[in-house]
């Protein structure tokens, strides 16, 4: 199903589940499209576990709106990447933080669940410390990468932390914070039913995937002989603007090596118009698609991917699509990051395996020539492709919880927190 355009009204008040208006009120906060998808899956899981007896309010995007959330304001105001880039928006973000805190205190929800985007969501949560509202955060700040002191700070006011990566709990548990590994949302894949079983053997190609690929070509009138490359320039406007030009130039060079090259660009509603504008400047055929179903089918139809750094790298691993990661930030942001980050890699597959499974082209290493040469290698070198596929299976295994999907595991933890561990003044 294609997500609707993000036309989010400036409205306050409860966004209740259409199936009913009873049950605990859970206030959800997200700050970017990846959090919106995570929040939507969590809402579906909570509805499933409570037989629909749950209500929602908060800040979310189009996927959460489909499940009944009326957003307090558009999340597009918050989807800003980089230290320098955020400065012009600081006053408005501060205003939204104050507005959101006031709304939560007025609603008095059974729990506040903040999802990723810590510069917004955790600022809201910290200001509610001692207000007898259970505070749950979903997706841990990357204390293993930088600002390790944040783990101790979070333990002062959070009641529950739900983490995506198996190595994260000890960083927080040593300070007494109740921390649960729930699994990475990308391993839920395309399925709409959060309780669906997870394939324990890792990502596998299926006849359904082949049908998805063929259907995608027919739906978008792409010739059978075309060789498809999936390009994902990010979900924030700043990312799209910074990456589109060099991505397009690199793909133009790739087209000189790979005949019949056709580019597919899955995108999200809040940057769709900008993506169409920027990719329209490229010198080769481009198909832009929106929605999770179209993205999944695009992954199945393509031979390789060029992606901005982020959660998408794990989604591509689950889809078994060989990938090159390319990323740039503002030079000042990059300079600051180089002095405070404690990690060797930026993409999660590489971090999990502690090896360069995916080629990372960062800052000045991201050039048209490097893009073209690395994508061409992935499309032509079968040994290189197989190495990535083998690594993807290990990545999926590490990120998959036992028995149930990540969103169901997360929802169970939240409901347990509401029932057994109400927040108290500390």
N, C-alpha and C positions, 0 to 999 in steps of 0.2 A: 504494500500500500504506500503510495507517495504521500509524504508529509505535506500538509497545507502550507501556504505562504505564511510567514510569521507576521501576522497583523494582530498584535496583542494590545488590547485596550488598556488605557490608563485607568484601571478600575481596582477597587479594593473589595475585600469581603471574601467569603468562603467559596471555594471552588469545589463543590461536593461531587462525589461519585454519582453519575446519573442513575445508577441502579438503586440508590437509596440514600437516605439522609440521616442514618443512625450509625452508631459506632464511634470509636475514638477519632478525634480530629488530629491528623498528623500534618504538621507544617513543614513543607519541603522548600529548600532553597538551592537553586543551581545558578551558575554564572556563565555557562557556555554550552554550545551544542552537544558536546560529548556528555556533559552532565545531564542535559535534557533527555538524551536517550537512556542513560542510566536511571534517571528519575522515573521515566515512563515505565521501564521494566519493573522497577521497584513498586510502583503503584499497582501494576497488574498483579504482581506477586502478593502484595498485601490484600488486594481484593480477593484473590483466590483463597488465601489462607483464612480469611474472615468471612467467607461467603458473601462478600460485598458489603459487610457491615463495617465500613471505615469511610472517613471523610478526609478531604484534602484541601489545603489552602497553601499559598506560597508564591514563589517566583519560579517560573519555568518557561519552556519554549513550546514549539508546536507539537512535539510528540507527547508532552505532558498535557497539553490542552486537549488532545484527542481523547485522553482518559479522564477528562472532567476538571482539570485545574484551570482556574481563572487567575492569570498571573497579575501580581500587584503592579508590575511594569515590565516592559520588554527586556529580555536578557541581552539583546543586542547592545544595550547600553554598557554592559559589563564585559563583553568579549574583547578584551584588549590585551595584547601580548607585549611584554617587554617593560623594563623599568622606565626608560626614557619615554616610550610611547604612552604610558599611563599618566604621565604628569598633567597633560592638558585636561584630563577627565577626572582628576582627583576630587575636585569640589562636588561634581555631580554624584560620584560614587559615594562620597561621605554623606551627601544628602539622602541617597537611597538607603544607606546603612541605617541612619537614624529613623527614616520612615518605616523600614522593615521591622526594626526592634519595637517601635511603638505599635505596629499592627499585631505583632506576635503577643505582646502583653495584653492587647485588647481581646484577642481571640482565646488566650490561655489554652493552647493545644495540649494534648496528651503527651506529645513529644515534638521537639524540633529536630529535623533531620537535614543537615547541611551536606551538600554533595560537591566535592572538589572545589575549585575556584577559591582558595583559602583567603585571598586578599579581600574578598567580599564576604563569603559565607562565615568564616571563622571570626571575622570582625563583628558580625552580627551576634554570633553565638557567645563570644566572650562578654559582651555587654549584657547578657542575660544570666550571667553567673549569679547563683543565689536567689533566683526568682522562682524556684520550685517548678521548673519546666525541664524534664529530662533532655539532655543535650547529646545528640548522636551525630558523629561526623562519618561520612562515607567517602573513601579514597584518602589515604593518609598523605600529608605533606611529605615531600621527599627528603626526610631528615638524613637519609643515608647519602644524599648528594650534597646538601649544604644546609646551614643553620641547624646543626644537630641539637642546639639548645631548645628548639621548638618542642621536642618530645616532652621534656620536663614541663614546659609551659602549658602544653595542651592538657597534661594530666591534672593541672590545677582546676580546670573547669569542665572538661568533657566527662560524660558518664560512660560513653561507649564509643569506640573507634572501630570501624569496619575497614579492613585493608584488602587490597587486591593482590598483593605479592606475598609469596610464602615466607620470605625472609624478613618481613617488616615487623611482626609482633614483638620480638625481643627489644627493639629500639624503644618501645613505649611501655611495655610491661615492667621494665626495670624501674619505672617511676610510679608503678601502681595503677596505670590506666588499663581498664578492661578493654582488651584488644582482640579482635577475632578476624582470622583470615577467612574470607568468604569466596575467593576466586575472582578471576577477571571476567568482566561482562562480555568480552569478545568471544569467549568460548561458548557462549549461548548461541552464537551464530545467528542464523536466519529465523530460528524458531520463534513463534509467537506465544508459545505456551511455556511460562517460566519453569514449570515442574517437569518438563521433558527431560528424559535421561540424557546424559552427556556421553558421547562416544569415548570410551576409555582407551582406545587404541590410538587416539590422535586423529588429525584431519585426514580424511580420505576422499578421493574423487569418486563420484557415484554417477549412475545413469541420469539421475535427476539433475546433477550439475551440468552434464552434457546437454540435456534438454534446455536448461536455463541459458546456456551459452548460445545454442542455436536459436532459441526464441528471442534472445536479446538482439542478435544480428537481424532477424526478420523484422522485429518491432521497429528497429531504427534504420532499416533499409541500408544495412552495411553489407557489402559484397562478401561472398564466401571466401574469396581469395585474399581479402584484406587481412593484414597482420596488426593486431590490436595491442596498444600499450595503454595502460590505465595511469592517469596522472591525477594526483590529489594535492593541490597547492595550498591546502589549509582551510580552516573553518572561521578564521578571523580576517577582517578586511586588510589589516596590515600585512598579514602573511601573504595573502593573494597578491597584493600590490608589489611586495618585495620579490616574490618568487616567479611571478608569471612571465616576466620578460626573459630571464635566463632559462627558465624551463622551455619556453617556446623556441629560443635559439638553439638549445641543446637538442630538442626534438627535430628541428629543421636539419641539423647535422646528421642525426640518426636516420632521417628519411633518405639521405644520400647513400647510406649503407644498406638499408632495409627497404626493398621495393614494396609498394602498396601499403605503406604505413598509414594507420588510422588511429587517432587518439580519442580515448573515452575519458571524460572528466566527471566523476561523481561529485556532487556538491550538496550543500545544505541551504535551507531557505534564506538564512540571513545574509549570505554572500552570493546567492545564485546570480543575481543580475550583474554583479561585479565580475564574477567568473566568466559569464557569457561575453561581457564586454572585453575583458582581457584576452580570452582565448580566441575571440574573433579576430585578433590581430595576428594570430599565428599563420604560418604559410603552408599548413597541411590540413587535411580534413579532421574536424573535431566534432564529437557528439557529447553534449553536456546533459547529464541526467540528475534527477533529484529523487530522494527517498531511499530507504534501506533495502527494499526489494530490488530496485534498479541497481543499486550499488553492488549487492550480492551477485546479481546476474552479470554485471560488468566484470567483476572479479573472475567469474568462471569463463568469460569469453576472451579475456586478455591473456597475453603471453608473459608480460612483465609489468612492473609498476614503478613509477617515480613518485615518491610521496614526501610530503613535509613531515618533520619529526612530530611524534605524538602517539596517541592511542591507536591511530590507524595502522601503525606498524604491526601491532598484535592482530588486528582484524585481517590484515593481509597474510600473516602467518597462518591463521586459522583457515583462510581460504586457499592456502597453498599456492600463492602467487609470488614468484620470485621478485624481489624488490630492491631498489636503490633508494636510499634516504638522502634528501637534499634539503638544506636549511640555511637561512641567513636571518640575522637580527640586526637591529641598529648597531653600528660600530661601537658606540659607547656601551650599550648593553652587553655586547660580546666581550669588550675589554673587562668590564666588571665581572662577568660570569667566569672568565678565564682565571680570575684570581680568587674566586670563592667556591667554585664547584670542585667536588672531590671524586668525580667519576671519569672513567676512561671513555665511555660511550654515551650517546644521547637516546638511542632507540632501545626499547624494552627487551626485544629478543637478544640483543647483544649484551645487555646488562645481566639478564637472567643466566645466560650461558657463559658469561665472562669471556667472550671471544667475538671477533668481528664477523659474525654471520652475514649481516647486511653491510654493504659498503655505505659509509656515511660521508657525504660530500658537504662540508660545513664551511660557511663564510667564504674566504677567498679560494677554497678548494672546489666550490660549486661554480663550474664554468661550463659553457656549451660543450667544449671538447670532452670534459670529464663525464658529463651526463651521457653524451652519445657513446663514448667508448664503453662505459660500464653497463648501459642498457643493452648495447649490441652484444656484449659478452654473455649477459644473462639469456638473451634470445637465441644465441648460437652455440654456446658451450654446454652440452648436456651434463658433463661432470659438475660444472659449477651450479647448474640448476638443481641437480640431485643433492648436492651438499646443502643447499638452502632448504630443500624439502625435508631432508633428514633432521636438520636443526629445528624446523617448524614443529615437527612431531614432539620433540623434546620440550619445546616452549609450551605447547598446549598441555602436555602432561603436567608441567610444573604449575600451570595457572588454573587447573581444573580441580574443584572440590569434589569430594566423594559423594556419590548417590544423587545429589540434587543440583539444580542450576544455581549459579551465583546469586541471582536475584531472590530466589526462594530462601537460600541460606541467610542472606542479608535481612529479608523480611522477618524470618523467624527470630533473629536476634533482636530486631527492633520491637517486635510484639512481646518478647520476653522481658525486655527492658521496661516497657510500659507496665507490664503486669507485676513484675517482681522487684524492680529496682527504681522506684520513683526518686526523682532528684530531691535533695534537701539543701537547706542553706549550709554552706561550708565556710 
